[in-house]
């Protein structure tokens, strides 16, 4: 069985298995899970956590599917806070 190839946005070529991509995707899933747990524990910031999870999903779509790079300006707004 062969690992599926993907379109690499760095080399613009079909690439095979890449352990760094696998590590990124694994870490992304862990982070999304943590953000999901935080959204349940902190309803005040639930919408912010949901935006972060969507951002992670959009980055994955950018890396794997070649979709548009997501806008990250909302992260600066979240960082400034409402206090």
JOCOR-V61775 format. One record per pair of residues at least 4 apart in sequence whose ideal C-beta (glycine too) atoms are under 7 Angstrom apart, sorted by the first residue. I is the first residue (numbers start at 1). J is the second residue. D is the distance in whole Angstrom. If there is no record, write none. Layout:
i=(I	I)
j=(J	J)
d=(D	D)
This chain:
i=(3	3	5	5	5	6	6	7	7	8	8	8	9	9	11	18	19	20	21	22	23	24	25	25	26	27	28	28	28	29	30	31	31	32	32	32	33	34	35	35	35	35	36	37	38	38	39	39	39	42	45	46	47	48	48	49	50	51	51	52	53	54	55	55	55	56	57	58	58	59	59	60	61	61	62	62	62	62	73	74	75	76)
j=(16	17	14	15	16	15	64	14	66	12	13	15	63	66	15	22	23	24	25	26	27	28	29	60	30	31	32	56	60	33	34	35	56	36	53	56	37	38	39	49	52	53	53	41	42	49	46	49	50	46	49	50	51	52	78	53	54	55	74	56	57	58	59	70	72	60	61	62	70	63	70	64	65	67	67	68	69	70	77	78	79	80)
d=(6	4	4	6	5	6	6	6	6	7	6	4	7	6	7	7	6	6	6	6	6	6	7	7	7	6	6	5	6	6	7	6	6	6	5	5	7	6	6	5	5	5	7	6	6	5	4	4	6	7	6	6	7	7	5	7	6	6	6	7	7	6	7	6	7	7	7	6	4	6	6	6	5	4	5	7	5	7	7	6	6	7)
